[in-house]
Amino acid sequence: MGVTIVTDSTADLSPQMYEKFGIKMVPLTVYFGEEAYKDWLEIDPVSFYQKLKNATDLPRTSQPSPDQFLEVFKGELEKGNEVVSIHLSAKLSGTYNSACIARDMLDSSKIFVIDGKTASIGTGILAIIAKRLADEGKSAEEIAEIIEQKIKTIRHLFAVETLEYLKKGGRISPAKATIGNILNIKPILQIVDGIVEPFDKVRGMKRALPRIIEEVKNKGLDLTKQVCGLSYAGSLDEAKEYEGLIKSELSPGELIVTQIGSVIGTYVGPGTVAFIFFEE
């Protein structure tokens, strides 16, 4: 008996990371026209961004069905395990709701479904922390309570390379996107209580991560004992410079570096970089 941690593919952990950390994942789906791909399982990030650049229309995405969660939850209960299931913001996707429906269908007090109120590696970091708490022997209820407290302090800042995908996704007007791209303005966004909000803007992508680092320093935060996350919409080799800058400037205790997968990447586009830490 134990506690199984479940999340969804927008946590943007690689298949190797799920195996390494011992976390179960339920995938979302991305559609290019009539072609459907399970996020991370049937299309890797690099292949996705290549297809995205050549696509005329923005891909569509869909959440997992309650039945997909039901299968995972039921299997764990049958093994005698409790479940803590952590998902991207309920204000950004219906994934959390699907997991809640599955929990209610089983009518079990051993399943705890959590709205992470973040996305991408933000959700991934919460899942990793939850798994480590499970490995320490904490119960599902104890883990859920601790993660709910962590959610209150999580900070998710990200900068996008181009405004085109925010425009295509209806997040900003075509006029603003055109002006922003001409002026090389790169918006820095944040997720606050599960909603994407503006934080700042800089001229050129080279200034984006330094501005995010400046925010951490201005807050006087010590990240040396924290698990932090860095995610990038592109290859991991391209993220090396960002990784080096974070480590040299902020010295996080542990930095989980990953790629932004196809579902989140649909809305932020290639070149996006995100940094996740805790204000504690």
C-alpha positions as CSV (number, residue, x, y, z in Angstrom):
1,M,0.0,0.0,0.0
2,G,1.1,3.5,-0.7
3,V,0.2,6.8,-2.4
4,T,0.3,7.1,-6.2
5,I,0.8,10.6,-7.7
6,V,-1.0,11.2,-10.9
7,T,-0.8,14.3,-13.2
8,D,-1.5,15.1,-16.8
9,S,0.7,15.7,-19.8
10,T,0.7,19.4,-19.5
11,A,3.0,19.0,-16.5
12,D,5.6,18.9,-19.3
13,L,7.7,16.2,-17.7
14,S,9.4,13.8,-20.2
15,P,8.5,10.1,-20.3
16,Q,11.9,9.4,-18.8
17,M,11.1,11.8,-15.9
18,Y,7.8,10.1,-15.2
19,E,9.7,6.8,-15.0
20,K,12.5,8.3,-12.9
21,F,10.2,10.0,-10.4
22,G,7.5,7.3,-10.4
23,I,4.6,9.5,-11.4
24,K,1.6,8.4,-13.5
25,M,0.5,10.6,-16.4
26,V,-2.8,11.0,-18.3
27,P,-2.3,12.6,-21.7
28,L,-4.2,15.5,-23.4
29,T,-4.5,15.4,-27.2
30,V,-3.4,17.9,-29.8
31,Y,-5.0,17.9,-33.3
32,F,-3.5,19.1,-36.6
33,G,-6.6,19.1,-38.7
34,E,-7.9,15.5,-38.4
35,E,-4.6,14.1,-37.2
36,A,-4.7,13.4,-33.5
37,Y,-1.6,13.0,-31.2
38,K,-1.4,12.2,-27.5
39,D,0.7,14.9,-25.9
40,W,4.3,13.7,-25.2
41,L,3.4,10.1,-26.0
42,E,2.7,10.3,-29.8
43,I,4.5,13.6,-30.6
44,D,7.6,14.9,-29.0
45,P,8.1,18.7,-28.5
46,V,10.7,19.2,-31.3
47,S,8.5,17.4,-33.8
48,F,5.5,19.4,-32.6
49,Y,7.2,22.8,-33.1
50,Q,8.3,21.8,-36.6
51,K,4.7,21.0,-37.5
52,L,3.5,24.1,-35.7
53,K,5.7,26.4,-37.8
54,N,4.4,24.9,-41.0
55,A,0.7,24.8,-39.9
56,T,-1.7,27.3,-41.5
57,D,-4.2,27.1,-38.6
58,L,-3.6,26.8,-34.9
59,P,-3.8,23.2,-33.7
60,R,-6.7,22.2,-31.5
61,T,-6.3,20.6,-28.1
62,S,-8.6,18.5,-25.9
63,Q,-8.7,17.4,-22.3
64,P,-8.7,13.7,-21.2
65,S,-12.1,12.1,-20.7
66,P,-13.2,11.1,-17.2
67,D,-12.9,7.5,-18.3
68,Q,-9.2,7.9,-18.8
69,F,-8.8,9.0,-15.2
70,L,-11.2,6.4,-14.0
71,E,-9.0,3.6,-15.5
72,V,-5.9,4.9,-13.7
73,F,-7.7,5.7,-10.4
74,K,-9.5,2.3,-10.3
75,G,-6.3,0.5,-11.0
76,E,-4.5,2.1,-8.1
77,L,-7.4,1.6,-5.7
78,E,-7.4,-2.1,-6.6
79,K,-3.7,-2.3,-5.7
80,G,-4.6,-0.8,-2.3
81,N,-3.1,2.6,-3.0
82,E,-4.4,6.0,-2.3
83,V,-4.2,8.7,-5.1
84,V,-3.2,12.3,-5.2
85,S,-4.0,13.7,-8.7
86,I,-2.5,17.2,-9.6
87,H,-3.5,19.1,-12.7
88,L,-3.1,22.3,-14.6
89,S,-5.3,25.3,-13.7
90,A,-9.0,24.6,-13.9
91,K,-9.3,28.1,-15.4
92,L,-7.2,27.0,-18.4
93,S,-8.5,23.5,-19.0
94,G,-11.3,21.1,-18.2
95,T,-8.7,18.4,-17.2
96,Y,-9.2,19.0,-13.5
97,N,-12.9,18.6,-13.9
98,S,-12.5,15.3,-15.7
99,A,-10.4,14.0,-12.9
100,C,-13.0,15.2,-10.4
101,I,-15.8,13.4,-12.3
102,A,-13.7,10.2,-12.2
103,R,-13.1,10.5,-8.5
104,D,-16.9,11.0,-7.9
105,M,-17.8,8.0,-10.1
106,L,-15.6,5.8,-7.8
107,D,-17.0,7.5,-4.7
108,S,-13.7,7.0,-2.9
109,S,-12.3,9.0,0.0
110,K,-8.8,7.7,-1.0
111,I,-8.6,10.0,-4.1
112,F,-7.6,13.6,-3.8
113,V,-7.8,15.7,-6.9
114,I,-6.0,19.1,-6.8
115,D,-6.2,22.2,-9.0
116,G,-2.6,23.2,-9.3
117,K,-3.5,26.7,-10.5
118,T,-0.5,26.7,-12.7
119,A,0.7,24.9,-15.9
120,S,3.6,23.2,-17.6
121,I,6.6,22.6,-15.3
122,G,4.7,24.4,-12.5
123,T,2.4,21.4,-12.3
124,G,5.3,19.1,-12.8
125,I,7.2,20.5,-9.8
126,L,4.1,20.1,-7.6
127,A,3.8,16.5,-8.7
128,I,7.5,15.8,-8.0
129,I,7.2,17.3,-4.5
130,A,4.1,15.2,-3.9
131,K,5.9,12.0,-4.9
132,R,8.8,12.8,-2.6
133,L,6.3,13.3,0.3
134,A,4.7,10.0,-0.6
135,D,8.1,8.3,-0.5
136,E,8.6,9.7,3.0
137,G,5.5,7.8,4.1
138,K,2.9,10.6,4.3
139,S,-0.7,9.8,3.6
140,A,-2.7,11.1,0.6
141,E,-4.5,13.5,2.8
142,E,-1.3,14.9,4.3
143,I,0.2,15.3,0.9
144,A,-2.8,17.1,-0.5
145,E,-2.8,19.5,2.4
146,I,0.9,20.3,1.9
147,I,0.6,20.7,-1.9
148,E,-2.4,23.1,-1.4
149,Q,-0.2,25.3,0.8
150,K,2.6,25.1,-1.8
151,I,0.2,26.3,-4.5
152,K,-0.3,29.5,-2.5
153,T,3.3,30.4,-2.9
154,I,4.2,29.1,-6.4
155,R,5.3,31.7,-8.9
156,H,5.2,31.1,-12.6
157,L,6.8,33.6,-15.0
158,F,7.3,33.1,-18.7
159,A,8.3,35.0,-21.8
160,V,7.1,34.3,-25.3
161,E,9.4,34.7,-28.4
162,T,6.5,35.7,-30.7
163,L,3.1,37.1,-30.2
164,E,1.7,35.2,-33.2
165,Y,0.4,32.2,-31.2
166,L,-1.2,34.4,-28.5
167,K,-2.9,36.2,-31.4
168,K,-4.1,33.0,-33.1
169,G,-5.3,31.7,-29.8
170,G,-7.4,34.8,-29.3
171,R,-5.3,36.0,-26.3
172,I,-4.3,39.4,-27.8
173,S,-5.6,41.4,-30.8
174,P,-4.0,41.2,-34.2
175,A,-3.1,44.9,-34.1
176,K,-1.2,44.5,-30.8
177,A,0.6,41.4,-32.1
178,T,1.7,43.3,-35.3
179,I,3.0,46.3,-33.4
180,G,4.6,44.1,-30.8
181,N,6.5,42.0,-33.4
182,I,7.6,45.1,-35.3
183,L,9.0,46.7,-32.1
184,N,10.5,43.3,-31.0
185,I,8.5,43.6,-27.8
186,K,8.5,40.4,-25.7
187,P,5.8,40.1,-23.1
188,I,6.6,38.5,-19.8
189,L,3.5,36.8,-18.4
190,Q,2.6,35.2,-15.1
191,I,0.0,32.8,-13.8
192,V,-1.9,34.3,-10.9
193,D,-4.6,32.1,-9.2
194,G,-4.7,30.0,-12.3
195,I,-5.1,32.8,-14.8
196,V,-2.6,34.2,-17.3
197,E,-1.9,37.8,-16.6
198,P,0.7,40.4,-17.9
199,F,3.8,41.0,-15.7
200,D,6.1,43.1,-17.8
201,K,7.5,43.5,-21.3
202,V,11.1,43.8,-22.6
203,R,12.7,44.7,-25.9
204,G,14.2,41.5,-27.2
205,M,14.2,38.0,-25.9
206,K,17.7,38.3,-24.5
207,R,16.3,40.6,-21.8
208,A,13.4,38.4,-20.8
209,L,15.1,35.9,-18.4
210,P,17.3,38.6,-16.8
211,R,14.1,40.5,-16.0
212,I,12.6,37.3,-14.4
213,I,15.8,36.8,-12.4
214,E,15.7,40.5,-11.3
215,E,12.2,39.8,-9.9
216,V,13.4,36.9,-7.8
217,K,16.3,39.1,-6.5
218,N,14.0,42.0,-5.8
219,K,11.8,39.7,-3.6
220,G,14.9,38.8,-1.6
221,L,14.2,35.1,-2.1
222,D,16.7,32.3,-1.3
223,L,16.2,29.5,-3.8
224,T,19.2,27.4,-2.5
225,K,16.8,24.9,-0.8
226,Q,14.1,25.0,-3.4
227,V,13.1,22.7,-6.2
228,C,12.6,25.1,-9.2
229,G,11.6,24.5,-12.8
230,L,12.8,25.8,-16.1
231,S,10.8,24.9,-19.3
232,Y,11.6,25.8,-22.8
233,A,9.6,25.5,-26.1
234,G,12.3,24.0,-28.2
235,S,15.3,21.6,-27.8
236,L,17.0,21.1,-24.5
237,D,20.3,22.1,-26.2
238,E,18.8,25.5,-26.9
239,A,17.8,25.8,-23.2
240,K,21.4,25.3,-22.0
241,E,22.1,29.1,-21.9
242,Y,19.0,29.8,-19.9
243,E,19.8,26.9,-17.5
244,G,23.3,28.3,-17.0
245,L,22.1,31.8,-16.3
246,I,19.5,30.6,-13.7
247,K,22.1,28.5,-11.9
248,S,24.8,31.2,-11.9
249,E,22.5,34.0,-10.8
250,L,20.0,32.2,-8.4
251,S,21.7,29.0,-7.3
252,P,18.5,26.9,-6.9
253,G,18.8,23.8,-4.7
254,E,17.5,21.7,-7.6
255,L,16.5,22.8,-11.1
256,I,14.3,20.6,-13.1
257,V,14.8,21.5,-16.8
258,T,12.3,20.3,-19.4
259,Q,10.6,21.1,-22.7
260,I,7.2,22.7,-23.2
261,G,5.0,20.0,-24.8
262,S,2.5,20.2,-27.6
263,V,-0.6,21.3,-25.7
264,I,0.9,24.2,-23.8
265,G,3.1,24.9,-26.8
266,T,0.0,25.4,-29.0
267,Y,-0.8,28.6,-27.1
268,V,2.7,30.0,-26.3
269,G,4.6,29.0,-29.4
270,P,8.3,28.1,-30.0
271,G,11.0,30.0,-28.1
272,T,8.9,30.5,-24.9
273,V,10.9,30.2,-21.7
274,A,9.3,29.8,-18.2
275,F,10.8,29.8,-14.7
276,I,9.0,28.4,-11.7
277,F,9.9,29.0,-8.0
278,F,8.2,29.5,-4.7
279,E,7.8,32.8,-2.7
280,E,8.7,31.3,0.6
